[in-house]
Amino acid sequence: MLTIQPLNGFILVREDETPSTVARFRNSNSDVDMQEPVTGRVLGLSNDQIFFEDHLEVRKYDRVLYSPTNVIQVEVSDHQHIYLVPFANLLAVFRADTKVPQEV
């Protein structure tokens, strides 16, 4: 069995097989050539968890939205690829809201 442990701020991601359900990405600045963001599942982190702004963390098996620029593709088998994504490329983490908002 092959084990891949990402290092130095990289996250190991498996791209979702189905097209993203995220709304279409629109580039407001036509001078910049940007690729459409991609969704995937986190398979491994360079640490057990990585924190954003002291309140949001990225964990193994989270669904994430990331920019595909500077991503390194790793071929695991003939038809299976995983990706090493720089932490800076993460755009969002998708989570089911488990708390019911209370009205003020």
N, CA, C and O of each residue as an XYZ file, in Angstrom:
416
protein
N       0.846     -1.192      0.000
C       0.000      0.000      0.000
C       0.885      1.246      0.000
O       1.889      1.304      0.710
N       0.515      2.215     -0.780
C       1.250      3.464     -0.915
C       0.724      4.497      0.069
O      -0.487      4.701      0.166
N       1.619      5.151      0.798
C       1.243      6.218      1.715
C       1.903      7.506      1.243
O       3.105      7.542      0.983
N       1.108      8.554      1.137
C       1.640      9.866      0.742
C       1.329     10.847      1.861
O       0.165     11.046      2.208
N       2.356     11.455      2.423
C       2.190     12.447      3.488
C       2.642     13.801      2.950
O       3.834     13.984      2.702
N       1.732     14.755      2.760
C       2.131     16.073      2.261
C       2.971     16.818      3.297
O       2.789     16.638      4.501
N       3.882     17.648      2.822
C       4.769     18.425      3.680
C       4.688     19.907      3.336
O       4.163     20.274      2.285
N       5.199     20.748      4.209
C       5.413     22.180      3.957
C       4.197     22.928      3.419
O       4.287     23.610      2.399
N       3.069     22.803      4.101
C       1.906     23.605      3.733
C       1.120     23.098      2.552
O       0.337     23.847      1.968
N       1.308     21.833      2.178
C       0.513     21.250      1.103
C      -0.588     20.384      1.690
O      -0.468     19.864      2.799
N      -1.660     20.239      0.927
C      -2.792     19.412      1.307
C      -3.004     18.399      0.189
O      -2.955     18.762     -0.986
N      -3.232     17.159      0.527
C      -3.484     16.116     -0.450
C      -4.986     16.040     -0.705
O      -5.764     15.841      0.228
N      -5.402     16.200     -1.976
C      -6.825     16.293     -2.320
C      -7.161     15.319     -3.446
O      -6.390     15.146     -4.390
N      -8.311     14.697     -3.327
C      -8.883     13.904     -4.415
C      -9.988     14.742     -5.028
O     -10.936     15.125     -4.341
N      -9.874     15.028     -6.306
C     -10.867     15.857     -6.991
C     -12.203     15.128     -7.064
O     -12.239     13.918     -7.289
N     -13.309     15.863     -6.873
C     -14.643     15.275     -6.974
C     -14.848     14.733     -8.384
O     -14.445     15.352     -9.369
N     -15.483     13.565     -8.460
C     -15.734     12.946     -9.761
C     -16.886     13.607    -10.500
O     -16.893     13.648    -11.730
N     -17.857     14.122     -9.763
C     -18.991     14.788    -10.387
C     -18.689     16.271    -10.515
O     -17.941     16.814     -9.702
N     -19.245     16.934    -11.506
C     -19.021     18.374    -11.639
C     -19.466     19.118    -10.385
O     -20.407     18.715     -9.701
N     -18.779     20.190    -10.109
C     -19.059     20.980     -8.918
C     -20.464     21.556     -8.953
O     -20.957     21.972    -10.001
N     -21.103     21.572     -7.780
C     -22.423     22.186     -7.682
C     -22.316     23.656     -7.284
O     -23.323     24.327     -7.059
N     -21.086     24.141     -7.201
C     -20.853     25.532     -6.847
C     -21.264     26.398     -8.033
O     -21.070     26.016     -9.187
N     -21.820     27.542     -7.747
C     -22.247     28.457     -8.816
C     -21.081     28.754     -9.756
O     -19.918     28.693     -9.359
N     -21.402     29.066    -10.972
C     -20.355     29.353    -11.959
C     -19.430     30.460    -11.481
O     -19.862     31.458    -10.903
N     -18.157     30.254    -11.738
C     -17.124     31.211    -11.348
C     -17.059     32.300    -12.395
O     -16.963     32.014    -13.589
N     -17.111     33.530    -11.965
C     -17.026     34.647    -12.902
C     -15.815     35.481    -12.568
O     -15.616     35.900    -11.427
N     -15.006     35.715    -13.588
C     -13.813     36.534    -13.427
C     -14.183     37.972    -13.754
O     -14.496     38.296    -14.900
N     -14.144     38.830    -12.742
C     -14.530     40.224    -12.959
C     -13.427     41.021    -13.637
O     -13.694     42.075    -14.213
N     -12.192     40.534    -13.579
C     -11.074     41.226    -14.203
C     -10.655     40.438    -15.439
O      -9.988     39.409    -15.329
N     -11.044     40.920    -16.605
C     -10.787     40.187    -17.842
C      -9.316     40.167    -18.229
O      -8.931     39.396    -19.108
N      -8.470     40.999    -17.593
C      -7.045     41.027    -17.909
C      -6.296     39.847    -17.292
O      -5.196     39.514    -17.733
N      -6.875     39.223    -16.289
C      -6.207     38.132    -15.585
C      -6.777     36.806    -16.063
O      -7.994     36.619    -16.070
N      -5.905     35.881    -16.464
C      -6.333     34.572    -16.909
C      -6.428     33.657    -15.693
O      -5.409     33.216    -15.161
N      -7.664     33.369    -15.249
C      -7.868     32.540    -14.061
C      -8.590     31.261    -14.455
O      -9.445     31.258    -15.340
N      -8.228     30.174    -13.781
C      -8.908     28.918    -14.015
C     -10.074     28.782    -13.046
O     -10.063     29.355    -11.957
N     -11.068     28.025    -13.451
C     -12.247     27.819    -12.616
C     -11.867     27.000    -11.379
O     -11.127     26.023    -11.499
N     -12.353     27.374    -10.206
C     -12.051     26.611     -8.994
C     -12.588     25.183     -9.078
O     -13.522     24.900     -9.828
N     -11.982     24.294     -8.298
C     -12.295     22.873     -8.313
C     -12.672     22.445     -6.893
O     -12.151     22.988     -5.918
N     -13.579     21.471     -6.780
C     -13.909     20.918     -5.463
C     -13.288     19.542     -5.321
O     -13.084     18.830     -6.304
N     -12.988     19.177     -4.075
C     -12.408     17.867     -3.801
C     -12.450     17.552     -2.322
O     -12.880     18.375     -1.513
N     -12.000     16.349     -1.970
C     -11.941     15.894     -0.578
C     -10.496     15.865     -0.105
O      -9.599     15.429     -0.827
N     -10.286     16.332      1.112
C      -8.949     16.329      1.708
C      -8.627     14.900      2.135
O      -9.376     14.286      2.895
N      -7.499     14.375      1.637
C      -7.048     13.039      2.003
C      -5.927     13.083      3.034
O      -5.722     12.122      3.775
N      -5.209     14.189      3.081
C      -4.112     14.304      4.033
C      -3.657     15.741      4.154
O      -3.823     16.533      3.226
N      -3.082     16.079      5.298
C      -2.595     17.424      5.584
C      -1.146     17.339      6.033
O      -0.693     16.291      6.494
N      -0.423     18.439      5.899
C       0.952     18.448      6.385
C       0.987     18.432      7.912
O       1.992     18.031      8.498
N      -0.091     18.860      8.564
C      -0.299     18.728     10.011
C      -1.615     18.003     10.192
O      -2.313     17.765      9.206
N      -1.983     17.644     11.409
C      -3.267     16.986     11.619
C      -4.425     17.902     11.261
O      -5.444     17.436     10.752
N      -4.287     19.175     11.514
C      -5.295     20.146     11.116
C      -4.636     21.504     10.910
O      -3.627     21.821     11.540
N      -5.205     22.280     10.043
C      -4.681     23.605      9.731
C      -5.771     24.614     10.058
O      -6.932     24.415      9.702
N      -5.403     25.689     10.732
C      -6.385     26.670     11.180
C      -6.404     27.896     10.284
O      -5.362     28.370      9.831
N      -7.597     28.397     10.038
C      -7.833     29.681      9.388
C      -8.330     30.635     10.460
O      -9.265     30.293     11.184
N      -7.769     31.764     10.583
C      -8.323     32.869     11.393
C      -8.862     32.445     12.753
O      -9.863     33.002     13.206
N      -8.238     31.486     13.413
C      -8.550     31.047     14.770
C      -9.936     30.436     14.968
O     -10.269     30.074     16.096
N     -10.753     30.304     13.932
C     -12.078     29.743     14.175
C     -12.496     28.677     13.160
O     -13.478     27.969     13.388
N     -11.789     28.552     12.076
C     -12.145     27.557     11.067
C     -10.941     26.665     10.830
O      -9.821     27.153     10.682
N     -11.163     25.385     10.794
C     -10.065     24.462     10.570
C     -10.368     23.563      9.378
O     -11.526     23.308      9.049
N      -9.315     23.093      8.746
C      -9.428     22.145      7.653
C      -8.997     20.795      8.210
O      -7.921     20.672      8.795
N      -9.843     19.779      8.026
C      -9.556     18.449      8.542
C      -9.597     17.427      7.412
O     -10.109     17.699      6.326
N      -9.060     16.270      7.682
C      -9.103     15.178      6.727
C     -10.564     14.860      6.397
O     -11.417     14.845      7.284
N     -10.842     14.610      5.129
C     -12.154     14.283      4.561
C     -13.081     15.486      4.401
O     -14.223     15.313      3.977
N     -12.628     16.703      4.727
C     -13.431     17.890      4.437
C     -13.549     18.066      2.927
O     -12.649     17.696      2.173
N     -14.655     18.628      2.505
C     -14.819     19.011      1.098
C     -14.358     20.455      0.975
O     -14.778     21.320      1.744
N     -13.485     20.710     -0.004
C     -12.897     22.039     -0.147
C     -13.035     22.540     -1.581
O     -13.186     21.763     -2.524
N     -12.980     23.849     -1.708
C     -12.929     24.528     -3.000
C     -11.529     25.120     -3.107
O     -11.076     25.817     -2.198
N     -10.841     24.844     -4.218
C      -9.469     25.335     -4.357
C      -9.188     25.795     -5.782
O      -9.851     25.387     -6.735
N      -8.192     26.650     -5.892
C      -7.735     27.127     -7.192
C      -6.741     26.108     -7.750
O      -5.834     25.688     -7.031
N      -6.890     25.699     -9.019
C      -6.011     24.674     -9.578
C      -4.635     25.182    -10.027
O      -3.834     24.397    -10.536
N      -4.347     26.461     -9.852
C      -3.025     26.959    -10.226
C      -1.977     26.455     -9.240
O      -2.237     26.395     -8.039
N      -0.807     26.098     -9.732
C       0.325     25.599     -8.935
C       0.029     24.301     -8.197
O       0.683     24.002     -7.199
N      -0.932     23.533     -8.662
C      -1.269     22.243     -8.063
C      -0.410     21.168     -8.723
O      -0.195     21.199     -9.935
N       0.079     20.221     -7.930
C       0.927     19.148     -8.432
C       0.092     17.873     -8.526
O      -0.477     17.418     -7.534
N       0.025     17.300     -9.732
C      -0.738     16.075     -9.950
C       0.145     14.869     -9.662
O       1.288     14.803    -10.115
N      -0.396     13.907     -8.899
C       0.318     12.676     -8.573
C      -0.495     11.516     -9.130
O      -1.671     11.365     -8.798
N       0.127     10.693     -9.978
C      -0.567      9.545    -10.552
C      -0.392      8.349     -9.618
O       0.721      7.862     -9.416
N      -1.494      7.891     -9.059
C      -1.468      6.773     -8.118
C      -1.587      5.452     -8.873
O      -0.887      4.492     -8.552
N      -2.456      5.396     -9.862
C      -2.607      4.231    -10.732
C      -2.930      4.756    -12.124
O      -2.899      5.964    -12.360
N      -3.240      3.848    -13.045
C      -3.485      4.254    -14.431
C      -4.608      5.274    -14.574
O      -4.528      6.172    -15.413
N      -5.658      5.141    -13.758
C      -6.814      6.015    -13.915
C      -7.120      6.819    -12.667
O      -8.195      7.409    -12.560
N      -6.206      6.851    -11.735
C      -6.475      7.571    -10.488
C      -5.373      8.601    -10.237
O      -4.183      8.288    -10.235
N      -5.818      9.840    -10.025
C      -4.894     10.932     -9.732
C      -5.315     11.601     -8.434
O      -6.503     11.709     -8.130
N      -4.333     12.044     -7.682
C      -4.579     12.885     -6.524
C      -3.718     14.127     -6.704
O      -2.826     14.150     -7.552
N      -3.979     15.150     -5.915
C      -3.330     16.430     -6.134
C      -2.738     16.972     -4.833
O      -3.355     16.890     -3.772
N      -1.542     17.522     -4.938
C      -0.935     18.261     -3.838
C      -1.271     19.726     -4.069
O      -0.810     20.341     -5.031
N      -2.079     20.272     -3.174
C      -2.586     21.636     -3.307
C      -1.920     22.514     -2.259
O      -1.967     22.195     -1.071
N      -1.297     23.622     -2.677
C      -0.742     24.547     -1.679
C      -1.859     25.097     -0.790
O      -2.946     25.412     -1.272
N      -1.585     25.206      0.492
C      -2.577     25.708      1.441
C      -3.136     27.056      1.006
O      -4.316     27.334      1.217
N      -2.299     27.898      0.400
C      -2.727     29.234     -0.042
C      -3.781     29.161     -1.151
O      -4.470     30.151     -1.397
N      -3.922     28.022     -1.821
C      -4.901     27.883     -2.899
C      -6.301     27.542     -2.406
O      -7.251     27.563     -3.189
N      -6.447     27.226     -1.117
C      -7.779     26.913     -0.592
C      -8.637     28.165     -0.584
O      -8.214     29.223     -0.119
N      -9.849     28.031     -1.106
C     -10.772     29.158     -1.182
C     -11.928     29.022     -0.196
O     -12.438     30.025      0.303
N     -12.350     27.773      0.093
C     -13.484     27.557      0.987
C     -13.490     26.125      1.492
O     -12.919     25.225      0.875
N     -14.155     25.931      2.639
C     -14.405     24.611      3.209
C     -15.916     24.458      3.304
O     -16.598     25.341      3.825
N     -16.443     23.344      2.807
C     -17.882     23.094      2.849
C     -18.199     22.234      4.061
O     -17.599     21.178      4.259
N     -19.149     22.697      4.872
C     -19.581     21.942      6.043
C     -21.083     22.095      6.195
O     -21.645     23.152      5.906
N     -21.723     21.036      6.648
C     -23.140     21.114      6.976
C     -23.277     21.905      8.270
O     -22.548     21.664      9.232
N     -24.196     22.831      8.290
C     -24.413     23.637      9.487
C     -25.195     22.806     10.494
O     -26.361     22.476     10.273
N     -24.539     22.470     11.605
C     -25.180     21.621     12.605
C     -25.935     22.427     13.648
O     -26.732     21.866     14.400
N     -25.701     23.718     13.708
C     -26.379     24.568     14.674
C     -27.521     25.310     13.990
O     -27.378     25.789     12.865
N     -28.645     25.398     14.676
C     -29.781     26.158     14.164
C     -29.605     27.598     14.601
O     -29.482     27.866     15.797
N     -29.591     28.549     13.645
C     -29.422     29.951     14.044
C     -30.596     30.431     14.901
O     -31.758     30.150     14.611
N     -30.263     31.149     15.942
C     -31.293     31.706     16.825
C     -31.577     33.136     16.414
O     -30.665     33.903     16.105
N     -32.850     33.482     16.416
C     -33.226     34.837     16.057
C     -32.962     35.770     17.218
O     -33.126     35.397     18.379
N     -32.557     36.973     16.902
C     -32.238     37.961     17.938
C     -33.445     38.814     18.240
O     -33.375     39.705     19.087
